[in-house]
Amino acid sequence: MHSTLPVIVGISGASGSVMARATVERLLALDVPVIVTASAAARLVWRDEMDESFGAALERWTDSGPFTYHPVGELNAPIASGTFGVRGMAVTPCSMATAAAIAGGMADNLLRRAADVCLKEKRPLIVVPRETPLNAVHLDNLAALARLGATVLPPHPPFYLKPATLEETVSFTVERTLVALGISDRMPDHMTYRGPYDAD
Ligand SMILES: Cc1cc2nc3c(=O)[nH]c(=O)nc-3n(C[C@H](O)[C@H](O)[C@H](O)COP(=O)(O)O)c2cc1C
C-alpha cells in the first residue's frame, strides 16, 4: 500500500551534501518517488563540497526517475499539507539551525514545514545531524526530536566494518536511513555486523 508513496529528502545547510546526493540516488535507483527541497544554505554548502552544480544534479535526477523538486520558499507545495501522502522524510544533512527549527515547531520554510507535517502525522522523520562538537542546545534539540518520534541518525562511520572510503561511510548512512524510513527491512549483508563468527 505504501509502495508508490514518495519520500521527501530535505537538504539543509550542514556539511555533507554528498549524503543528500547519495540518498536521492539510492531511492531513485529503487524506483521510489523522491521529492526534494533544499535550503538556501544547502545550496551554498553544495557549491563548496560538490563537483557538480546543484542545478545539474536536479536535471540528472529529473531524468533518472520519479523526481520532483520544490524551492524551499514554495510553502504552497503539496508536501506542506498533511493531506498529501508521503512515506516519510529524511533531512540529510541536518544543520543545527534546521534541527532547532523542527524541534521548536518553527515551520517557516518548506523543508521545516514538511518535517513538522511528518511529526504531526506520525510519519517517519529521519534527521541526519552534522555538527561537531555538539553544544547543549544542539543536544537538547536533538533529544526533543527523538522524543517527538523522529529518528536521529548521526552519519558516523561504522568503525567495526572498517570502512576504507568516504563512499562506504556515506552508503552505510544511506542504507540506515532507508531502514529507518521502512523502505528496506534490513541492512545489506556486507553492512551487517556478525561478530567474530564468520572469521577464518
Ligand atoms: C560550508 C559550510 C558548512 C557548514 N557546515 C555546517 C554543519 O556541518 N553543521 C551545521 O549545523 N551548520 C553548518 N553550517 C552553517 C549553516 O549553513 C547555517 O547555520 C545555516 O543558517 C543553516 O540554515 P538551514 O538550516 O536553513 O540550512 C555550514 C555553513 C557553511 C557555509
The ligand as a MOL file (V3000), in Angstrom:
LIG
                    3D

  0  0  0     0  0            999 V3000
M  V30 BEGIN CTAB
M  V30 COUNTS 31 33 0 0 0
M  V30 BEGIN ATOM
M  V30 1 C 30.4620 25.4730 4.1100 0
M  V30 2 C 29.5070 25.4870 5.2750 0
M  V30 3 C 29.4480 24.3870 6.1130 0
M  V30 4 C 28.5650 24.3730 7.1950 0
M  V30 5 N 28.5150 23.2510 7.9690 0
M  V30 6 C 27.5990 23.1800 8.9560 0
M  V30 7 C 27.4640 21.9780 9.7010 0
M  V30 8 O 28.1610 20.9800 9.4730 0
M  V30 9 N 26.5090 21.9250 10.6570 0
M  V30 10 C 25.6780 22.9800 10.9170 0
M  V30 11 O 24.8040 22.8520 11.7820 0
M  V30 12 N 25.7950 24.1530 10.2370 0
M  V30 13 C 26.7350 24.2740 9.2610 0
M  V30 14 N 26.8370 25.4360 8.5320 0
M  V30 15 C 26.0320 26.5970 8.9240 0
M  V30 16 C 24.6150 26.5530 8.3620 0
M  V30 17 O 24.6700 26.5430 6.9380 0
M  V30 18 C 23.8350 27.7690 8.8520 0
M  V30 19 O 23.5800 27.6600 10.2380 0
M  V30 20 C 22.5360 27.9860 8.0920 0
M  V30 21 O 21.8540 29.0740 8.6420 0
M  V30 22 C 21.6510 26.7620 8.1510 0
M  V30 23 O 20.4340 27.0570 7.5030 0
M  V30 24 P 19.4230 25.8970 7.1360 0
M  V30 25 O 19.2610 25.0850 8.3560 0
M  V30 26 O 18.1720 26.6010 6.7370 0
M  V30 27 O 20.0040 25.1370 6.0060 0
M  V30 28 C 27.7370 25.4830 7.4470 0
M  V30 29 C 27.7900 26.5860 6.5920 0
M  V30 30 C 28.6580 26.5890 5.5270 0
M  V30 31 C 28.6760 27.7850 4.5960 0
M  V30 END ATOM
M  V30 BEGIN BOND
M  V30 1 1 1 2
M  V30 2 1 2 3
M  V30 3 2 2 30
M  V30 4 2 3 4
M  V30 5 1 4 5
M  V30 6 1 4 28
M  V30 7 2 5 6
M  V30 8 1 6 7
M  V30 9 1 6 13
M  V30 10 2 7 8
M  V30 11 1 7 9
M  V30 12 1 9 10
M  V30 13 2 10 11
M  V30 14 1 10 12
M  V30 15 2 12 13
M  V30 16 1 13 14
M  V30 17 1 14 15
M  V30 18 1 14 28
M  V30 19 1 15 16
M  V30 20 1 16 17
M  V30 21 1 16 18
M  V30 22 1 18 19
M  V30 23 1 18 20
M  V30 24 1 20 21
M  V30 25 1 20 22
M  V30 26 1 22 23
M  V30 27 1 23 24
M  V30 28 2 24 25
M  V30 29 1 24 26
M  V30 30 1 24 27
M  V30 31 2 28 29
M  V30 32 1 29 30
M  V30 33 1 30 31
M  V30 END BOND
M  V30 END CTAB
M  END
